Amino acid sequence: MSIYGYLCCHDCRQKLWLGKAIFLGNSLSRFHIGNGAQNWQQEKLNQVLWKFISAHTSHCIDARLEHDMTEDMLEYSSLGGEADNDISFDEFLAKHDWSSDP
């Protein structure tokens, strides 16, 4: 059985799927999406993660395993999701083009 994790902004009711929780013994080691590169090596995911953190700096954000999330949290809009209220990675990254910022 896989356990998944999310980065949640409770103020904006948004979440970012971090992937499968990888444990070493009883300790959470990292999250992983896909069969290839580590999450930190996936350029677009890395961009979305850093933008999510900077866009929600003064908000209540936390990382949660899915079994620690309430029904309400599971209904948050997802970045990269496919439901009607979700936001694609491209849409989220295009919202503010910070490429010209120092």
JOPERA-V569318 format. One record per residue. N is the residue number from 1. RES is the residue in one letter. SS is DSSP state (A for helix, B for strand, O for the rest). PSI is psi as a letter, one per 20 degrees, with the letter a starting at -180 (999 if undefined). NEAR is the number of other C-alpha atoms within 10 Angstrom. Layout:
n:N res:RES ss:SS psi:PSI near:NEAR
n:N res:RES ss:SS psi:PSI near:NEAR
This chain:
n:1 res:M ss:O psi:p near:3
n:2 res:S ss:O psi:q near:7
n:3 res:I ss:O psi:p near:13
n:4 res:Y ss:B psi:q near:18
n:5 res:G ss:B psi:q near:23
n:6 res:Y ss:B psi:q near:23
n:7 res:L ss:B psi:p near:19
n:8 res:C ss:B psi:p near:27
n:9 res:C ss:B psi:o near:22
n:10 res:H ss:O psi:h near:16
n:11 res:D ss:O psi:g near:11
n:12 res:C ss:O psi:i near:13
n:13 res:R ss:O psi:l near:15
n:14 res:Q ss:B psi:q near:23
n:15 res:K ss:B psi:q near:28
n:16 res:L ss:B psi:p near:22
n:17 res:W ss:B psi:p near:22
n:18 res:L ss:B psi:i near:20
n:19 res:G ss:B psi:a near:18
n:20 res:K ss:B psi:p near:17
n:21 res:A ss:B psi:p near:18
n:22 res:I ss:B psi:p near:16
n:23 res:F ss:B psi:q near:12
n:24 res:L ss:B psi:o near:8
n:25 res:G ss:O psi:c near:7
n:26 res:N ss:O psi:j near:6
n:27 res:S ss:B psi:p near:8
n:28 res:L ss:B psi:p near:10
n:29 res:S ss:B psi:g near:11
n:30 res:R ss:B psi:r near:15
n:31 res:F ss:B psi:q near:19
n:32 res:H ss:B psi:p near:19
n:33 res:I ss:O psi:p near:16
n:34 res:G ss:O psi:a near:9
n:35 res:N ss:O psi:i near:6
n:36 res:G ss:O psi:d near:9
n:37 res:A ss:O psi:q near:10
n:38 res:Q ss:O psi:q near:12
n:39 res:N ss:A psi:g near:17
n:40 res:W ss:A psi:i near:13
n:41 res:Q ss:A psi:i near:10
n:42 res:Q ss:O psi:o near:12
n:43 res:E ss:A psi:g near:10
n:44 res:K ss:A psi:g near:13
n:45 res:L ss:A psi:g near:19
n:46 res:N ss:A psi:g near:13
n:47 res:Q ss:A psi:g near:13
n:48 res:V ss:A psi:g near:18
n:49 res:L ss:A psi:g near:19
n:50 res:W ss:A psi:h near:10
n:51 res:K ss:A psi:h near:16
n:52 res:F ss:A psi:g near:21
n:53 res:I ss:A psi:g near:15
n:54 res:S ss:A psi:h near:11
n:55 res:A ss:A psi:i near:12
n:56 res:H ss:O psi:k near:16
n:57 res:T ss:O psi:g near:11
n:58 res:S ss:O psi:j near:9
n:59 res:H ss:O psi:r near:14
n:60 res:C ss:O psi:o near:11
n:61 res:I ss:B psi:q near:19
n:62 res:D ss:B psi:r near:11
n:63 res:A ss:B psi:p near:16
n:64 res:R ss:B psi:q near:17
n:65 res:L ss:B psi:q near:15
n:66 res:E ss:A psi:h near:16
n:67 res:H ss:A psi:i near:11
n:68 res:D ss:A psi:j near:10
n:69 res:M ss:O psi:q near:15
n:70 res:T ss:O psi:r near:9
n:71 res:E ss:A psi:h near:10
n:72 res:D ss:A psi:g near:9
n:73 res:M ss:A psi:h near:18
n:74 res:L ss:A psi:h near:16
n:75 res:E ss:O psi:i near:13
n:76 res:Y ss:O psi:q near:18
n:77 res:S ss:B psi:q near:20
n:78 res:S ss:B psi:p near:23
n:79 res:L ss:B psi:p near:22
n:80 res:G ss:O psi:j near:18
n:81 res:G ss:O psi:r near:15
n:82 res:E ss:O psi:j near:11
n:83 res:A ss:O psi:r near:10
n:84 res:D ss:O psi:h near:8
n:85 res:N ss:O psi:j near:13
n:86 res:D ss:O psi:r near:16
n:87 res:I ss:B psi:p near:18
n:88 res:S ss:O psi:q near:15
n:89 res:F ss:A psi:g near:18
n:90 res:D ss:A psi:g near:12
n:91 res:E ss:A psi:g near:11
n:92 res:F ss:A psi:g near:16
n:93 res:L ss:A psi:h near:16
n:94 res:A ss:A psi:i near:11
n:95 res:K ss:O psi:g near:8
n:96 res:H ss:O psi:o near:10
n:97 res:D ss:O psi:o near:9
n:98 res:W ss:O psi:j near:10
n:99 res:S ss:O psi:h near:7
n:100 res:S ss:O psi:i near:5
n:101 res:D ss:O psi:q near:5
n:102 res:P ss:O psi:999 near:4
